[in-house]
């Protein structure tokens, strides 16, 4: 519906009502006089429709030559036009506003010089305004604050880690997004490191488990290939870290009990089936809460009723209690999924419980530059076996207590404080809160993993490298989780509630302006809020003002 103004498309399962269809009244629909199809010849398609349907192909017979040129980066005089062309192309292909912004932010870094983030966002909004649905989605995009200085980014990128070497190797074997390769490498090396680095803070012991999910709709992003490449290195190193292929929610607790104290890596190229199983069993087994315990490294114990047995002497029916216990668990996850499938299965409660925020949800960081398949060379094979040898050595290293370098804990506490401020300023604090809180911990985990591979000191460079990765992950994870759960109307209500909590007494017109709501959207949300008594609504002169329930305006007290 609404493909173009006045133009709808119907496919399998869709329908339109035409004569001689029967109305509910029993009468048949009829054409008005002079409007029957046989009375008129087929009209020629208008020029604007032909331009929309074949315009790109007519301008660029190869279908991709001009866009490949643009994606390599452009100079200052071409940035705006190029951004508009790319945004229009992506939106036309059905990408969401947040996906387009993520893609163009990555592309913008290749420009000379990059354009301002606000300017890029404005261009996308302008292009998307042709479609009202896309415009509303773009208006909800959150503009993150940079929490790393330029010199800190340079220091972070100066590290030559196992992860960066894996990315260089794997990028020669697949044209998958580099962000996917990086995430897969991080999950793999976390399993090799396991619980061996000991870093104890006043809050808890830092357990460097890593959960990542590669999210993309199309197979062209090579999710399965990426997972296989990472798993291949660990298998060649003969690391006993893999969960079995038949790993299911029902089998999970028994598996972790069998692997007490051993690192476990759960690989799934399509997480949807496992997630669906978790959703079905949640009311019985609380599988997600068990997974959360494993992620956090907490011991787990469960007493089962046990199997029925008949006492040979008395003939009585008895049950022998069975205890399943997982001690010192360590579970990292490397999974892939389709975006639409994930959004259809994900539940708001999984955000607020902390289950989904424990994942880094990774989306493609740009259009895939197609790479021809080539023969395996000795040089690439040598890189592969260097990685195998290195990860085998890391796996064989002993447990050791880690030390924090000068200023590291202070910088991490500062980062965590900034994340709290960012969560409060985000459009949906209820989602940003659990996501950003977990990303602070992820940054420290990443620093601990790379530091253990180098020795026994977590340096500032290790921490900054961890923050640099977690900063990218938190933006992508937040934007994706903000798309799940309640209907659009319910999201509008929630956004109004969040805004009023931050700005008690805000006027109706200011709410509409801040959230870019139409009068119709505001009227519907206002009625819902009044019915639920979620807010205190006051008429002050000709203005309608909103206050949180229970709030007392000091000026009227």
C-alpha positions in Angstrom: 0.0 0.0 0.0 1.3 3.5 -0.8 4.1 2.4 -3.1 3.6 5.7 -4.9 0.9 8.4 -4.4 -2.3 6.8 -5.6 -0.5 3.5 -6.5 -0.9 0.3 -4.5 0.4 -3.2 -5.3 -1.3 -6.5 -4.5 0.4 -9.9 -4.5 -0.2 -13.3 -3.2 -2.9 -13.2 -0.5 -3.9 -9.6 -1.3 -7.2 -8.6 -2.9 -9.2 -5.7 -4.3 -13.0 -5.4 -4.7 -14.2 -5.1 -8.3 -17.5 -5.7 -10.1 -19.1 -8.2 -10.1 -18.1 -8.9 -6.5 -21.0 -9.2 -4.1 -21.5 -6.6 -1.3 -22.6 -7.6 2.2 -26.0 -6.3 1.4 -26.3 -9.0 -1.3 -26.1 -6.5 -4.2 -23.3 -6.7 -6.8 -20.8 -3.9 -7.4 -21.2 -2.3 -10.8 -19.1 0.2 -12.8 -20.4 3.7 -13.0 -21.6 4.6 -16.5 -18.7 5.6 -18.8 -16.0 4.1 -16.6 -16.1 0.5 -17.6 -12.6 -0.7 -18.7 -13.8 -1.8 -22.1 -14.9 1.8 -22.8 -11.3 3.1 -22.5 -7.9 2.1 -24.0 -5.0 1.4 -21.7 -3.4 4.7 -20.7 0.3 5.3 -21.2 2.3 5.2 -18.0 3.2 8.7 -16.8 6.8 9.8 -17.1 7.4 9.9 -13.3 6.3 6.3 -12.9 8.7 5.1 -15.7 11.5 7.1 -14.1 10.8 5.5 -10.7 10.7 2.0 -12.2 13.7 2.0 -14.6 15.4 5.3 -14.0 18.4 3.9 -12.3 19.0 1.2 -15.0 18.6 3.8 -17.8 21.2 6.1 -16.2 23.6 3.3 -15.3 23.3 0.2 -17.6 25.6 -1.8 -15.4 23.3 -1.3 -12.4 26.2 -0.7 -10.1 29.2 1.1 -11.6 28.3 4.6 -10.4 27.4 3.5 -6.9 30.6 1.6 -6.5 32.4 4.8 -7.4 30.4 6.7 -4.8 31.0 4.1 -2.1 34.7 4.6 -2.3 34.3 8.1 -0.9 33.9 11.5 -2.6 35.3 15.0 -2.2 33.7 18.0 -0.4 31.8 19.3 -3.5 30.1 16.0 -4.1 29.1 14.8 -0.6 25.6 16.2 -0.4 24.5 14.9 -3.9 26.2 11.5 -3.3 24.5 11.1 0.1 21.1 12.0 -1.4 21.6 9.4 -4.2 22.7 6.6 -1.8 19.9 7.4 0.7 17.3 7.3 -2.1 18.6 4.0 -3.4 18.6 2.4 0.0 15.2 3.7 1.0 13.8 2.6 -2.3 15.1 -0.9 -1.6 13.1 -1.1 1.6 15.8 -0.4 4.2 14.6 1.3 7.4 15.7 4.8 8.3 18.0 3.6 11.1 19.7 1.1 8.7 20.2 3.8 6.1 21.8 6.1 8.7 24.1 3.3 9.9 25.2 2.6 6.3 25.8 6.2 5.4 27.7 6.9 8.6 30.2 4.2 7.6 30.4 5.6 4.0 30.8 9.1 5.3 34.1 8.2 7.0 35.6 7.5 3.5 34.8 11.0 2.3 37.3 13.8 2.0 36.6 15.3 4.5 33.6 13.6 6.2 30.5 15.7 6.5 28.8 16.6 9.8 26.6 13.9 11.3 23.7 16.3 11.7 24.0 17.3 8.0 24.0 13.7 6.9 20.9 12.9 9.0 19.1 16.0 7.6 19.7 14.7 4.0 18.2 11.3 4.8 15.2 13.0 6.4 14.7 15.1 3.3 14.8 12.1 1.0 12.6 10.0 3.2 10.0 12.8 3.5 8.5 11.5 0.2 7.2 8.6 2.2 5.4 9.5 5.4 6.1 6.2 7.1 9.9 6.5 6.5 9.8 10.1 7.6 8.4 9.2 10.9 10.9 6.5 11.5 13.8 8.8 10.6 12.5 11.5 13.0 12.8 9.0 15.8 16.5 8.3 15.1 18.7 8.9 18.1 21.8 11.0 17.6 24.6 9.5 19.8 27.2 11.5 21.5 30.8 10.6 20.8 32.3 9.1 24.0 35.9 8.7 22.6 38.2 11.6 21.6 40.0 11.4 18.3 43.4 10.7 20.0 41.8 7.9 22.0 40.4 6.3 18.8 43.9 6.5 17.3 45.4 4.8 20.3 42.7 2.1 20.2 43.3 1.4 16.6 47.1 1.1 17.1 46.7 -2.3 18.8 47.6 -5.3 16.6 45.3 -8.0 18.1 44.3 -11.6 17.2 41.0 -10.1 16.2 42.4 -7.6 13.8 44.7 -10.3 12.3 41.7 -12.6 11.8 39.8 -9.8 10.1 42.7 -9.3 7.6 42.8 -13.0 6.9 39.1 -13.6 6.6 38.5 -10.6 4.4 40.6 -12.4 1.7 38.3 -15.3 1.8 34.9 -13.6 1.9 33.3 -10.3 1.0 31.2 -10.3 4.2 31.0 -7.0 6.1 34.1 -6.3 8.2 31.9 -5.7 11.2 30.7 -9.3 11.0 34.2 -10.7 10.7 35.3 -8.6 13.8 32.4 -9.8 15.9 32.9 -13.4 15.0 36.6 -13.2 15.9 35.8 -11.6 19.2 33.3 -14.4 20.1 35.9 -17.0 19.1 38.8 -15.6 21.0 36.6 -15.1 24.1 36.0 -18.9 24.1 39.7 -19.6 23.8 40.4 -17.2 26.8 37.5 -18.5 29.0 37.7 -17.8 32.7 41.5 -17.8 32.9 42.0 -14.0 33.3 41.1 -13.1 36.8 39.9 -9.5 37.3 38.0 -8.8 40.5 36.2 -5.4 41.0 34.2 -4.3 44.0 31.0 -5.1 42.1 31.9 -8.5 40.8 34.4 -10.8 39.1 34.7 -9.9 35.4 33.8 -12.9 33.3 34.7 -12.2 29.6 31.7 -14.0 27.9 30.7 -12.4 24.6 27.3 -12.8 22.9 27.1 -11.5 19.3 24.4 -11.8 16.7 24.9 -11.0 13.1 21.7 -9.5 11.8 21.0 -9.1 8.1 18.1 -10.0 5.8 20.0 -11.3 2.8 22.3 -14.3 2.4 24.6 -12.0 0.4 26.0 -10.7 3.7 27.5 -14.2 4.3 26.5 -14.7 7.9 27.0 -18.5 7.8 30.4 -18.1 6.0 31.6 -15.7 8.7 30.6 -18.1 11.5 32.2 -21.0 9.7 35.5 -19.2 9.2 35.8 -18.4 12.9 34.8 -21.9 13.9 37.3 -23.4 11.4 40.2 -21.8 13.1 39.2 -23.1 16.6 38.6 -26.6 15.2 42.0 -26.7 13.5 43.5 -25.7 16.8 41.6 -28.7 18.4 39.9 -26.6 21.1 37.2 -28.4 23.0 34.9 -25.4 23.2 31.9 -26.1 21.0 28.4 -26.8 22.1 27.0 -29.8 20.1 25.0 -29.1 16.9 21.8 -30.5 18.5 22.0 -28.0 21.3 18.5 -27.1 22.2 16.8 -25.2 25.1 15.8 -28.5 26.6 19.3 -29.8 26.5 21.0 -26.6 27.6 21.1 -27.1 31.4 22.4 -30.7 31.1 25.1 -29.6 28.7 26.4 -26.8 30.9 26.4 -29.2 33.8 28.6 -31.6 31.8 30.9 -28.7 30.9 31.3 -27.1 34.4 34.4 -24.9 34.4 35.0 -25.3 30.7 34.5 -22.5 28.1 31.6 -23.2 25.7 30.9 -21.5 22.4 27.5 -21.8 20.9 27.4 -21.3 17.1 24.2 -21.0 15.1 24.0 -19.5 11.7 20.2 -19.0 12.2 19.3 -18.3 15.8 15.6 -18.0 15.1 14.8 -21.7 15.7 16.6 -21.7 19.1 15.0 -18.4 20.1 11.5 -19.7 19.1 12.2 -22.7 21.3 13.1 -20.5 24.2 9.9 -18.5 23.8 7.8 -21.7 23.8 9.5 -23.1 26.9 9.9 -19.9 28.8 6.7 -20.5 30.9 8.0 -23.9 31.9 11.8 -23.8 32.3 12.8 -20.1 32.4 15.4 -20.8 29.8 16.3 -17.2 29.2 17.0 -16.6 32.9 19.3 -19.7 32.9 21.1 -18.3 29.9 21.6 -15.0 31.7 23.1 -16.9 34.6 25.5 -18.6 32.2 26.4 -15.3 30.6 27.2 -13.7 34.0 29.2 -16.8 35.1 26.9 -17.5 38.1 26.7 -21.1 39.4 23.4 -22.8 38.7 21.7 -25.7 40.5 18.4 -27.3 39.9 16.8 -30.3 41.6 14.6 -32.4 39.4 11.9 -34.9 40.5 13.8 -37.7 38.9 12.7 -40.9 37.1 10.0 -43.3 38.4 11.4 -46.5 39.9 9.7 -49.6 41.5 11.2 -50.9 44.7 11.9 -54.6 44.2 11.2 -55.5 47.8 8.1 -53.4 48.6 6.8 -52.9 45.1 6.3 -49.2 45.9 6.7 -46.6 43.2 9.4 -44.1 44.1 11.4 -41.3 42.5 15.1 -40.7 42.8 15.8 -37.0 43.0 18.2 -35.8 40.4 20.4 -32.7 40.7 21.8 -30.8 37.8 24.5 -28.3 38.7 26.7 -26.0 36.5 29.7 -24.7 38.4 31.9 -21.8 37.0 30.0 -21.7 33.7 31.3 -19.9 30.7 29.1 -19.4 27.6 29.8 -17.3 24.6 27.4 -17.1 21.6 28.1 -16.5 17.9 24.9 -16.5 16.0 23.2 -15.1 12.9 19.6 -14.2 12.1 17.4 -12.5 9.6 16.3 -9.0 10.7 12.6 -9.5 10.0 12.6 -12.9 11.7 14.4 -11.5 14.8 11.9 -8.6 15.1 8.9 -10.9 14.8 10.2 -13.2 17.6 11.8 -10.7 20.0 9.7 -9.6 22.9 9.7 -6.4 24.9 10.2 -8.4 28.1 13.4 -9.8 26.8 14.8 -6.2 26.6 13.8 -5.2 30.1 14.9 -8.6 31.6 18.4 -7.9 30.2 18.4 -11.0 27.9 18.6 -9.2 24.6 20.8 -6.4 25.8 23.5 -9.0 26.6 23.9 -9.4 22.9 25.9 -7.2 20.6 23.5 -7.0 17.6 25.7 -6.4 14.6 24.3 -5.0 11.3 26.2 -4.6 8.0 28.5 -1.5 8.1 28.1 -0.7 4.4 27.1 -2.1 1.1 29.0 -5.4 0.3 31.7 -4.9 -2.3 31.4 -8.1 -4.2 34.6 -10.2 -4.3 35.3 -12.8 -6.9 36.2 -16.3 -5.6 39.9 -17.0 -6.1 42.2 -19.9 -5.5 43.6 -20.4 -2.0 47.2 -19.2 -1.9 50.1 -20.3 0.3 50.1 -16.8 1.8 46.5 -17.0 2.9 47.1 -20.6 4.2 50.0 -19.3 6.2 47.9 -16.6 7.8 45.3 -19.2 8.7 47.8 -21.5 10.5 49.4 -18.6 12.2 46.0 -17.8 13.7 45.5 -21.5 14.6 48.9 -21.7 16.3 48.3 -18.4 18.2 44.8 -19.3 19.5 46.1 -22.8 20.5 48.8 -21.1 22.6 46.3 -18.7 24.1 44.0 -21.6 25.1 46.9 -23.4 26.8 48.0 -20.5 28.9 47.4 -20.7 32.7 44.9 -18.8 34.9 46.5 -15.6 36.0 45.4 -12.5 38.0 45.2 -9.4 35.8 46.3 -5.9 36.8 44.8 -2.6 35.7 47.2 -0.1 34.2 47.4 3.5 35.4 44.2 5.5 34.8 42.3 2.5 33.3 39.7 2.1 36.1 39.2 5.9 36.2 38.6 6.1 32.4 36.2 3.1 32.5 34.2 4.6 35.4 34.0 7.9 33.4 32.8 5.9 30.4 30.1 4.1 32.5 28.9 7.5 33.9 28.7 8.9 30.3 26.6 5.9 29.3 24.1 6.6 32.1 23.7 10.1 30.8 23.3 8.9 27.3 20.6 6.5 28.3 18.6 9.3 30.0 18.9 11.5 26.9 17.9 8.7 24.4 14.4 8.8 22.9 13.5 5.5 24.7 15.4 5.4 28.0 13.6 2.2 29.0 15.5 0.5 26.2 18.7 2.5 26.2 19.2 1.9 30.0 19.7 -1.9 29.9 21.6 -1.7 26.5 24.0 0.9 27.6 24.6 -0.6 31.0 25.6 -3.9 29.4 27.8 -2.2 26.8 29.9 -0.6 29.6 30.6 -4.1 30.9 31.3 -5.3 27.3 34.0 -2.7 26.8 35.8 -4.0 29.9 35.4 -7.6 28.8 37.0 -6.8 25.4 39.8 -5.1 27.1 40.4 -8.0 29.5 40.4 -10.5 26.6 43.0 -8.7 24.5 45.1 -7.9 27.6 45.2 -11.6 28.6 46.5 -12.5 25.1 49.3 -10.0 25.6 50.2 -10.5 29.3 48.8 -9.7 32.7 48.2 -5.9 32.5 45.1 -4.2 31.1 46.5 -1.1 29.5 44.8 2.1 28.5 45.1 1.0 24.8 43.3 -2.2 25.7 40.5 -0.4 27.3 40.1 2.2 24.6 40.0 -0.5 22.0 37.2 -2.2 23.9 35.3 1.0 24.2 35.7 1.7 20.5 34.0 -1.6 19.6 31.3 -1.3 22.3 30.5 2.2 21.0 29.6 0.8 17.6 27.7 -2.1 19.0 25.6 0.0 21.4 24.3 2.2 18.7 23.3 -0.7 16.4 21.9 -2.7 19.3 19.8 0.2 20.6 18.4 1.1 17.1 17.4 -2.5 16.5 15.8 -3.2 19.9 13.9 0.1 19.6 12.1 -1.4 16.6 10.6 -4.3 18.5 7.7 -4.8 20.8 4.7 -2.4 21.0 2.8 -1.0 18.1 3.7 2.4 16.6 0.8 4.0 18.6 2.1 2.4 21.8 5.6 3.6 21.1 4.3 7.1 20.7 2.6 6.9 24.1 5.9 5.6 25.6 7.9 8.3 24.0 5.6 11.0 25.4 5.8 9.5 28.9 9.6 9.5 28.7 9.6 13.1 27.5 7.2 14.3 30.2 9.3 12.6 32.9 12.3 14.6 31.7 10.4 17.8 31.3 7.4 18.1 33.7 4.9 20.7 32.6 5.8 20.5 28.9 3.1 21.9 26.6 1.3 19.9 24.1 2.7 21.9 21.1 6.2 21.3 22.5 5.6 17.6 22.8 4.5 17.5 19.1 7.5 19.5 18.0 10.0 17.5 20.0 8.7 14.1 18.8 7.5 15.3 15.4 4.0 14.1 15.9 1.0 15.0 13.7 -2.2 16.3 15.4 -3.9 13.0 14.7 -1.1 11.0 16.5 -1.1 13.4 19.4 -4.9 13.2 19.8 -4.8 9.4 19.9 -1.9 9.4 22.4 -3.6 12.1 24.5 -6.8 10.0 24.7 -4.8 6.9 25.7 -2.9 8.8 28.4 -6.1 10.2 29.9 -7.8 6.7 29.9 -4.8 5.1 31.6 -4.3 8.1 34.0 -0.6 7.8 33.1 -0.1 11.5 33.3 -1.6 14.5 35.0 -3.0 16.8 32.3 -3.7 20.5 33.1 -5.2 23.2 31.0 -3.3 26.5 31.6 -4.9 29.2 29.7 -5.0 28.1 26.1 -2.2 25.6 26.6 -2.4 21.9 27.6 0.4 20.9 29.9 1.6 17.4 30.9 3.0 16.3 34.3 4.1 12.9 35.6 1.5 11.2 37.8 2.0 12.3 41.4 4.1 15.3 40.3 3.4 18.6 42.2 4.1 21.8 40.4 5.9 24.0 43.0 4.5 27.1 41.5 0.9 25.9 42.3 1.7 24.0 45.6 
